[in-house]
Amino acid sequence: MFSRSIYLVLIAIFMASCGPDYLFEEEKKILDGQWAYRDTLDFRFTVTDTAQLYNLFADFEYADTFQTQNIYLKLHTRFPDGKRMTRIRSFDLFDAQGNSAGKCSGHRCNTRILLQDKAYFNLQGEYMITLEQFTRRDPLPGVNVVGLAVEKTGALRQ
């Protein structure tokens, strides 16, 4: 009986260690599912390992009745030295046939979209990524939650 318990604990530890390793993961709720231009979302995280490679993801929870195929965002990155970089990106929430890019249940869909793979951070310190809604509608209805995840890849920069 005792050896069986130890065996089960070891399996549980092994299974838990096989999942993704996140440096940072946070979601922010959009008030009443109406994302206005002025409602920017700030995600702050600290990087200590500049040799590590990371994957950056945007997470979206949206209504299955979301009115457009994609969503446009301005992504602002503030580096520890105070410098800023801005990019505009479009993310498909539905394909051309109207099928969700994510998994749907109960009129809500969830999807995780890769922002950047094998990214690295040159400086140690606090980074801030700000997501700003940049579509042609203000407010944009149907977006309930937006998140950011920074995953450690386990690989090192060359």
Sequence and secondary structure as in RCSB ss.txt:
>XXXX:A:sequence
MFSRSIYLVLIAIFMASCGPDYLFEEEKKILDGQWAYRDTLDFRFTVTDTAQLYNLFADFEYADTFQTQNIYLKL
HTRFPDGKRMTRIRSFDLFDAQGNSAGKCSGHRCNTRILLQDKAYFNLQGEYMITLEQFTRRDPLPGVNVVGLAV
EKTGALRQ
>XXXX:A:secstr
 HHHHHHHHHHHHHHHTTS EEEEEEEEE GGGEE TT  EEEEEEE  SSEEEEEEEEEEEETT SSSEEEEEE
EEE TTS EEEEEEEEESB TTS BSSEEETTEEEEEEEEEEEE  SS EEEEEEEEE SSSSSEETEEEEEEEE
EEEEEE  
